[in-house]
Amino acid sequence: MRPVGGNRGFRPCKARRSSLLFAPVVATAFALTSPVWAAEGGSSLYPLGLAGPGAALMPPVEGVFFQNDLFYYDGSAGRGRQFTIGGNVVAKLDARVIVDFPTLVWVPSTSFLGGTLAVSASLPFGGPQIDAGARLTGPGGGVIERSASDTATRFGDPYLSSFVGWQTGNFHWQTGASLNVPVGDYHKGALANLAFNKWAGDFFAAATWLDPAIGLDVSGKVGFTVNGRNPSTDYNPGNDFHAEWAVEQHFSKAFSAGVVGYYYKQVSGDTGSGAVLGSFKGETVALGGTVGFNFELGKLPVASRLKVYRELDATRRLKGTAAFFTLSAPLYVSQSAAIPLTTKQ
């Protein structure tokens, strides 16, 4: 493995020269925040588990990069647990979610406040399949039906992020903010929506310790989400805290594997007339594994990664399995830039 960073085995490489060694940075530098299934009760703006190994790594060159995250989630909650979704109160909930997050990342400067600046934009597409054992009330009130199902394939809300990263030796750190823009395809009263139909922001920080001599990566990321009100349902979810961690070993320049996990806790209660179930503070914890594989497509360096999580416990949330499959590649880098690369000793 020859990861970017560190201070040993340094050699310059022209950015225009395709290199497999650049691929791991593309995959790990953009732990962007993007929205996921948009149920109001028991859901979160940030897709838990998105960050992983190399969470704080930044590209060493200016340019434009592409990342695609395919997200899958399968979770459920028993008959005795109720949730509010799109103005409906439902019980015995099952959800299967497939969402694709294509993302463009622009790195305009590698000398911003002593670090590297990046901005990104993501437009999710896909949606959930929702099966409820009972829909107790609808947006207009009253008992509706014993069971209900809904599925949707739509565009979600655009998601914009800006972040800055720094490096000192083997230590990398990063901080930034993201904004959910409520212009997606939202359907009032529907059980299955991908868009949130509300303004919301996430503020985050990440750190990575990457030793190029032994190929060990230890990473963590924390974030705090501030949620706005959905005017269609008068539902304002409470703010929440989320944390992710990863420990990974690089076995070669092409292959790596490790363990990952995440934790989520809602720290303030839901409000508004639509919050008929009260404050509804959720909490969950998960543990999983990850593998990464880097390769060249022609002369284009490409990085791929699979992460799978199993939720071990959940309070006022669905409990299930989540997976991310990521592909990353540079689209354009500055012709005059030099990429510092380190070699594994």
Buried (B, 14 or more C-beta within 10 A) or exposed (E): BBBBBBEEEEEEBBBEEBBBBBBBBBBBBBBBBBBBBBBBBBBBBBBBBBBBBBBBBBBBBBBEBBBBBBBBBBBBBEEEBBBBBBBBBBBBBBBBBBBBBBBBBBBEEBEBEEBBBBBBBBBBBBBBBBBBBBBBBBBEEEEBEEEBEBEBBBBBBBBBBEBBBBBEEBBBBBBBBBBBBBEBBBBEBBBBBBBBBBBBBBBBBBBBBBBBEEBBBBBBBBBBBBBBBBEBBEBBBBBBBBBBBBBBBBEEBBEBBBBBBBBBBBEBBBBBEBBBBEEBBBBBBBEBBBBBBBEBEEEBBBBBBBBBBBBEEBBBBBBBBBBBBBBBBBEEBBEEBBBBBBBBE
